[in-house]
């Protein structure tokens, strides 16, 4: 089985709600830009031939801990 591994640097951008108008549906600029960036990074490791077999996808997301939680004296592991 072939393995493709790549990392998308920077903070994760959540998909924002699209705007719906009489002229169509539009992605907010931040969401559109982030999706284009992810597409660019992924295209750099994409194989030359189309993958036609089943795949297994694993995504690891690493985020900074929010200050509100990291400064708290409460222990969240006791719940």
N, CA, C and O atoms as CSV, one atom per row, in Angstrom:
chain,resi,resn,atom,element,x,y,z
A,1,UNK,N,N,0.849,-1.177,0.000
A,1,UNK,CA,C,0.000,0.000,0.000
A,1,UNK,C,C,0.893,1.237,0.000
A,1,UNK,O,O,1.827,1.332,0.796
A,2,UNK,N,N,0.611,2.169,-0.878
A,2,UNK,CA,C,1.348,3.420,-0.934
A,2,UNK,C,C,0.903,4.345,0.186
A,2,UNK,O,O,-0.260,4.330,0.591
A,3,UNK,N,N,1.826,5.145,0.680
A,3,UNK,CA,C,1.513,6.075,1.767
A,3,UNK,C,C,1.841,7.489,1.307
A,3,UNK,O,O,2.943,7.754,0.828
A,4,UNK,N,N,0.891,8.383,1.455
A,4,UNK,CA,C,1.102,9.799,1.188
A,4,UNK,C,C,1.017,10.531,2.515
A,4,UNK,O,O,0.022,10.406,3.228
A,5,UNK,N,N,2.032,11.283,2.850
A,5,UNK,CA,C,2.047,12.023,4.106
A,5,UNK,C,C,2.410,13.467,3.809
A,5,UNK,O,O,3.365,13.744,3.083
A,6,UNK,N,N,1.648,14.373,4.371
A,6,UNK,CA,C,2.008,15.776,4.236
A,6,UNK,C,C,1.460,16.560,5.415
A,6,UNK,O,O,0.533,16.118,6.095
A,7,UNK,N,N,2.039,17.724,5.650
A,7,UNK,CA,C,1.653,18.578,6.769
A,7,UNK,C,C,1.208,19.922,6.218
A,7,UNK,O,O,1.847,20.486,5.330
A,8,UNK,N,N,0.113,20.424,6.751
A,8,UNK,CA,C,-0.384,21.739,6.368
A,8,UNK,C,C,0.000,22.700,7.491
A,8,UNK,O,O,-0.590,22.651,8.571
A,9,UNK,N,N,0.981,23.574,7.252
A,9,UNK,CA,C,1.449,24.471,8.310
A,9,UNK,C,C,0.423,25.561,8.623
A,9,UNK,O,O,-0.426,25.896,7.797
A,10,UNK,N,N,0.525,26.101,9.833
A,10,UNK,CA,C,-0.353,27.202,10.223
A,10,UNK,C,C,-1.537,26.721,11.032
A,10,UNK,O,O,-1.679,25.534,11.322
A,11,UNK,N,N,-2.384,27.673,11.389
A,11,UNK,CA,C,-3.579,27.373,12.174
A,11,UNK,C,C,-4.678,26.800,11.287
A,11,UNK,O,O,-4.781,27.138,10.108
A,12,UNK,N,N,-5.491,25.932,11.870
A,12,UNK,CA,C,-6.628,25.340,11.170
A,12,UNK,C,C,-7.693,26.418,10.986
A,12,UNK,O,O,-7.981,27.175,11.913
A,13,UNK,N,N,-8.272,26.484,9.799
A,13,UNK,CA,C,-9.343,27.440,9.506
A,13,UNK,C,C,-10.639,26.665,9.380
A,13,UNK,O,O,-10.767,25.800,8.513
A,14,UNK,N,N,-11.602,26.966,10.239
A,14,UNK,CA,C,-12.897,26.292,10.180
A,14,UNK,C,C,-13.671,26.759,8.948
A,14,UNK,O,O,-13.537,27.904,8.515
A,15,UNK,N,N,-14.475,25.867,8.397
A,15,UNK,CA,C,-15.331,26.242,7.268
A,15,UNK,C,C,-16.412,27.181,7.775
A,15,UNK,O,O,-17.178,26.828,8.672
A,16,UNK,N,N,-16.473,28.366,7.207
A,16,UNK,CA,C,-17.482,29.339,7.613
A,16,UNK,C,C,-18.749,29.139,6.798
A,16,UNK,O,O,-18.737,28.507,5.741
A,17,UNK,N,N,-19.831,29.685,7.306
A,17,UNK,CA,C,-21.123,29.545,6.635
A,17,UNK,C,C,-21.112,30.310,5.310
A,17,UNK,O,O,-20.749,31.486,5.279
A,18,UNK,N,N,-21.505,29.652,4.215
A,18,UNK,CA,C,-21.528,30.346,2.925
A,18,UNK,C,C,-22.649,31.397,2.874
A,18,UNK,O,O,-23.675,31.265,3.541
A,19,UNK,N,N,-22.427,32.426,2.076
A,19,UNK,CA,C,-23.444,33.454,1.860
A,19,UNK,C,C,-24.317,33.029,0.696
A,19,UNK,O,O,-23.819,32.597,-0.344
A,20,UNK,N,N,-25.617,33.153,0.877
A,20,UNK,CA,C,-26.555,32.797,-0.184
A,20,UNK,C,C,-27.247,34.077,-0.641
A,20,UNK,O,O,-27.856,34.787,0.159
A,21,UNK,N,N,-27.144,34.361,-1.936
A,21,UNK,CA,C,-27.793,35.533,-2.509
A,21,UNK,C,C,-28.623,35.099,-3.705
A,21,UNK,O,O,-28.677,33.917,-4.045
A,22,UNK,N,N,-29.268,36.071,-4.339
A,22,UNK,CA,C,-30.033,35.747,-5.550
A,22,UNK,C,C,-29.116,35.281,-6.680
A,22,UNK,O,O,-29.538,34.550,-7.576
A,23,UNK,N,N,-27.853,35.717,-6.624
A,23,UNK,CA,C,-26.907,35.376,-7.692
A,23,UNK,C,C,-26.163,34.070,-7.444
A,23,UNK,O,O,-25.362,33.658,-8.283
A,24,UNK,N,N,-26.402,33.419,-6.337
A,24,UNK,CA,C,-25.732,32.151,-6.068
A,24,UNK,C,C,-25.226,32.064,-4.639
A,24,UNK,O,O,-25.573,32.885,-3.789
A,25,UNK,N,N,-24.403,31.058,-4.388
A,25,UNK,CA,C,-23.833,30.814,-3.071
A,25,UNK,C,C,-22.346,31.139,-3.122
A,25,UNK,O,O,-21.650,30.743,-4.057
A,26,UNK,N,N,-21.863,31.859,-2.115
A,26,UNK,CA,C,-20.476,32.292,-2.094
A,26,UNK,C,C,-19.794,31.888,-0.806
A,26,UNK,O,O,-20.354,32.044,0.280
A,27,UNK,N,N,-18.578,31.367,-0.928
A,27,UNK,CA,C,-17.738,31.035,0.220
A,27,UNK,C,C,-17.125,32.319,0.776
A,27,UNK,O,O,-16.712,33.179,-0.002
A,28,UNK,N,N,-17.053,32.473,2.101
A,28,UNK,CA,C,-16.320,33.612,2.661
A,28,UNK,C,C,-14.848,33.549,2.231
A,28,UNK,O,O,-14.314,32.467,1.990
A,29,UNK,N,N,-14.204,34.705,2.139
A,29,UNK,CA,C,-12.831,34.795,1.642
A,29,UNK,C,C,-11.874,33.920,2.449
A,29,UNK,O,O,-11.033,33.237,1.865
A,30,UNK,N,N,-11.985,33.925,3.791
A,30,UNK,CA,C,-11.065,33.151,4.627
A,30,UNK,C,C,-11.173,31.660,4.331
A,30,UNK,O,O,-10.158,30.973,4.219
A,31,UNK,N,N,-12.392,31.161,4.204
A,31,UNK,CA,C,-12.591,29.735,3.909
A,31,UNK,C,C,-12.070,29.389,2.519
A,31,UNK,O,O,-11.416,28.364,2.329
A,32,UNK,N,N,-12.362,30.246,1.558
A,32,UNK,CA,C,-11.923,30.011,0.186
A,32,UNK,C,C,-10.402,29.996,0.094
A,32,UNK,O,O,-9.825,29.137,-0.572
A,33,UNK,N,N,-9.752,30.952,0.765
A,33,UNK,CA,C,-8.290,31.022,0.749
A,33,UNK,C,C,-7.663,29.801,1.414
A,33,UNK,O,O,-6.680,29.256,0.911
A,34,UNK,N,N,-8.231,29.366,2.550
A,34,UNK,CA,C,-7.666,28.214,3.263
A,34,UNK,C,C,-7.812,26.937,2.440
A,34,UNK,O,O,-6.883,26.131,2.380
A,35,UNK,N,N,-8.966,26.745,1.809
A,35,UNK,CA,C,-9.163,25.555,0.978
A,35,UNK,C,C,-8.198,25.549,-0.208
A,35,UNK,O,O,-7.700,24.492,-0.598
A,36,UNK,N,N,-7.936,26.715,-0.778
A,36,UNK,CA,C,-6.975,26.806,-1.873
A,36,UNK,C,C,-5.567,26.462,-1.389
A,36,UNK,O,O,-4.807,25.809,-2.104
A,37,UNK,N,N,-5.219,26.899,-0.177
A,37,UNK,CA,C,-3.906,26.604,0.391
A,37,UNK,C,C,-3.747,25.107,0.640
A,37,UNK,O,O,-2.707,24.532,0.318
A,38,UNK,N,N,-4.764,24.476,1.207
A,38,UNK,CA,C,-4.722,23.025,1.459
A,38,UNK,C,C,-4.596,22.275,0.134
A,38,UNK,O,O,-3.828,21.318,0.040
A,39,UNK,N,N,-5.332,22.694,-0.881
A,39,UNK,CA,C,-5.262,22.071,-2.196
A,39,UNK,C,C,-3.851,22.185,-2.779
A,39,UNK,O,O,-3.347,21.236,-3.379
A,40,UNK,N,N,-3.218,23.341,-2.603
A,40,UNK,CA,C,-1.860,23.556,-3.112
A,40,UNK,C,C,-0.863,22.632,-2.418
A,40,UNK,O,O,-0.036,22.004,-3.079
A,41,UNK,N,N,-0.936,22.546,-1.087
A,41,UNK,CA,C,-0.014,21.693,-0.332
A,41,UNK,C,C,-0.218,20.224,-0.711
A,41,UNK,O,O,0.753,19.491,-0.897
A,42,UNK,N,N,-1.469,19.798,-0.823
A,42,UNK,CA,C,-1.755,18.403,-1.166
A,42,UNK,C,C,-1.315,18.079,-2.589
A,42,UNK,O,O,-0.879,16.960,-2.859
A,43,UNK,N,N,-1.421,19.033,-3.492
A,43,UNK,CA,C,-1.044,18.770,-4.886
A,43,UNK,C,C,0.454,18.526,-5.035
A,43,UNK,O,O,0.885,17.904,-6.006
A,44,UNK,N,N,1.246,19.006,-4.092
A,44,UNK,CA,C,2.689,18.820,-4.164
A,44,UNK,C,C,3.107,17.372,-3.892
A,44,UNK,O,O,4.195,16.960,-4.296
A,45,UNK,N,N,2.260,16.601,-3.217
A,45,UNK,CA,C,2.582,15.197,-2.932
A,45,UNK,C,C,1.647,14.233,-3.668
A,45,UNK,O,O,1.738,13.020,-3.483
A,46,UNK,N,N,0.759,14.764,-4.495
A,46,UNK,CA,C,-0.208,13.915,-5.205
A,46,UNK,C,C,0.516,13.004,-6.196
A,46,UNK,O,O,1.463,13.430,-6.856
A,47,UNK,N,N,0.069,11.746,-6.299
A,47,UNK,CA,C,0.688,10.837,-7.276
A,47,UNK,C,C,0.331,11.247,-8.706
A,47,UNK,O,O,-0.654,11.947,-8.938
A,48,UNK,N,N,1.143,10.800,-9.648
A,48,UNK,CA,C,0.922,11.160,-11.054
A,48,UNK,C,C,-0.320,10.483,-11.625
A,48,UNK,O,O,-0.998,11.046,-12.485
A,49,UNK,N,N,-0.622,9.263,-11.144
A,49,UNK,CA,C,-1.793,8.551,-11.646
A,49,UNK,C,C,-2.916,8.611,-10.616
A,49,UNK,O,O,-2.662,8.698,-9.415
A,50,UNK,N,N,-4.125,8.566,-11.080
A,50,UNK,CA,C,-5.300,8.623,-10.227
A,50,UNK,C,C,-5.381,7.377,-9.346
A,50,UNK,O,O,-5.154,6.266,-9.827
A,51,UNK,N,N,-5.700,7.547,-8.076
A,51,UNK,CA,C,-5.861,6.417,-7.150
A,51,UNK,C,C,-7.247,5.832,-7.368
A,51,UNK,O,O,-8.251,6.524,-7.196
A,52,UNK,N,N,-7.305,4.570,-7.745
A,52,UNK,CA,C,-8.595,3.935,-8.047
A,52,UNK,C,C,-8.970,2.872,-7.024
A,52,UNK,O,O,-10.050,2.288,-7.111
A,53,UNK,N,N,-8.102,2.615,-6.062
A,53,UNK,CA,C,-8.399,1.596,-5.051
A,53,UNK,C,C,-8.870,2.272,-3.768
A,53,UNK,O,O,-8.789,3.493,-3.632
A,54,UNK,N,N,-9.363,1.466,-2.828
A,54,UNK,CA,C,-9.796,1.991,-1.541
A,54,UNK,C,C,-8.628,2.666,-0.838
A,54,UNK,O,O,-7.474,2.271,-1.007
A,55,UNK,N,N,-8.943,3.694,-0.044
A,55,UNK,CA,C,-7.907,4.395,0.705
A,55,UNK,C,C,-8.279,4.443,2.180
A,55,UNK,O,O,-9.444,4.284,2.542
A,56,UNK,N,N,-7.293,4.659,3.016
A,56,UNK,CA,C,-7.504,4.879,4.436
A,56,UNK,C,C,-6.973,6.275,4.728
A,56,UNK,O,O,-5.827,6.587,4.404
A,57,UNK,N,N,-7.799,7.112,5.337
A,57,UNK,CA,C,-7.433,8.491,5.611
A,57,UNK,C,C,-7.309,8.697,7.110
A,57,UNK,O,O,-8.227,8.382,7.868
A,58,UNK,N,N,-6.177,9.223,7.531
A,58,UNK,CA,C,-5.952,9.550,8.938
A,58,UNK,C,C,-5.565,11.014,9.010
A,58,UNK,O,O,-4.662,11.459,8.303
A,59,UNK,N,N,-6.251,11.767,9.869
A,59,UNK,CA,C,-5.959,13.186,10.032
A,59,UNK,C,C,-5.638,13.448,11.494
A,59,UNK,O,O,-6.434,13.132,12.379
A,60,UNK,N,N,-4.473,14.024,11.744
A,60,UNK,CA,C,-4.088,14.446,13.087
A,60,UNK,C,C,-4.096,15.967,13.106
A,60,UNK,O,O,-3.413,16.603,12.303
A,61,UNK,N,N,-4.862,16.552,14.015
A,61,UNK,CA,C,-4.939,18.009,14.131
A,61,UNK,C,C,-4.321,18.404,15.459
A,61,UNK,O,O,-4.708,17.897,16.512
A,62,UNK,N,N,-3.365,19.307,15.402
A,62,UNK,CA,C,-2.704,19.809,16.596
A,62,UNK,C,C,-3.010,21.293,16.713
A,62,UNK,O,O,-2.741,22.068,15.795
A,63,UNK,N,N,-3.576,21.681,17.853
A,63,UNK,CA,C,-3.929,23.085,18.091
A,63,UNK,C,C,-3.356,23.538,19.415
A,63,UNK,O,O,-3.153,22.740,20.330
A,64,UNK,N,N,-3.099,24.826,19.502
A,64,UNK,CA,C,-2.649,25.377,20.769
A,64,UNK,C,C,-3.795,25.328,21.764
A,64,UNK,O,O,-4.960,25.459,21.387
A,65,UNK,N,N,-3.462,25.136,23.048
A,65,UNK,CA,C,-4.474,25.126,24.081
A,65,UNK,C,C,-4.924,26.571,24.325
A,65,UNK,O,O,-4.082,27.455,24.478
A,66,UNK,N,N,-6.229,26.821,24.364
A,66,UNK,CA,C,-6.711,28.178,24.617
A,66,UNK,C,C,-6.209,28.697,25.969
A,66,UNK,O,O,-6.079,27.933,26.926
A,67,UNK,N,N,-5.930,29.996,26.036
A,67,UNK,CA,C,-5.421,30.585,27.273
A,67,UNK,C,C,-6.387,30.394,28.432
A,67,UNK,O,O,-5.952,30.216,29.570
A,68,UNK,N,N,-7.698,30.427,28.165
A,68,UNK,CA,C,-8.689,30.268,29.225
A,68,UNK,C,C,-8.547,28.916,29.919
A,68,UNK,O,O,-8.804,28.809,31.118
A,69,UNK,N,N,-8.144,27.895,29.186
A,69,UNK,CA,C,-7.975,26.568,29.772
A,69,UNK,C,C,-6.578,26.419,30.370
A,69,UNK,O,O,-6.430,25.870,31.462
A,70,UNK,N,N,-5.560,26.899,29.671
A,70,UNK,CA,C,-4.198,26.708,30.154
A,70,UNK,C,C,-3.922,27.501,31.426
A,70,UNK,O,O,-3.072,27.103,32.222
A,71,UNK,N,N,-4.628,28.622,31.635
A,71,UNK,CA,C,-4.437,29.425,32.840
A,71,UNK,C,C,-5.314,28.963,33.996
A,71,UNK,O,O,-5.139,29.420,35.125
A,72,UNK,N,N,-6.240,28.076,33.732
A,72,UNK,CA,C,-7.179,27.626,34.751
A,72,UNK,C,C,-6.490,26.696,35.743
A,72,UNK,O,O,-5.612,25.916,35.374
A,73,UNK,N,N,-6.899,26.789,37.006
A,73,UNK,CA,C,-6.324,25.921,38.033
A,73,UNK,C,C,-7.117,24.618,38.162
A,73,UNK,O,O,-6.728,23.730,38.920
A,74,UNK,N,N,-8.205,24.503,37.439
A,74,UNK,CA,C,-9.025,23.293,37.509
A,74,UNK,C,C,-8.324,22.148,36.798
A,74,UNK,O,O,-7.567,22.362,35.850
A,75,UNK,N,N,-8.580,20.940,37.258
A,75,UNK,CA,C,-8.034,19.761,36.585
A,75,UNK,C,C,-9.147,19.166,35.738
A,75,UNK,O,O,-10.167,18.725,36.267
A,76,UNK,N,N,-8.955,19.153,34.442
A,76,UNK,CA,C,-9.986,18.637,33.546
A,76,UNK,C,C,-9.932,17.124,33.413
A,76,UNK,O,O,-10.805,16.531,32.779
A,77,UNK,N,N,-8.929,16.491,33.993
A,77,UNK,CA,C,-8.847,15.032,33.868
A,77,UNK,C,C,-9.663,14.320,34.934
A,77,UNK,O,O,-9.766,13.094,34.887
A,78,UNK,N,N,-10.244,15.024,35.888
A,78,UNK,CA,C,-11.018,14.391,36.969
A,78,UNK,C,C,-12.483,14.214,36.639
A,78,UNK,O,O,-13.222,13.687,37.470
A,79,UNK,N,N,-12.935,14.616,35.496
A,79,UNK,CA,C,-14.375,14.551,35.181
A,79,UNK,C,C,-14.871,13.186,35.118
A,79,UNK,O,O,-16.057,12.971,34.865
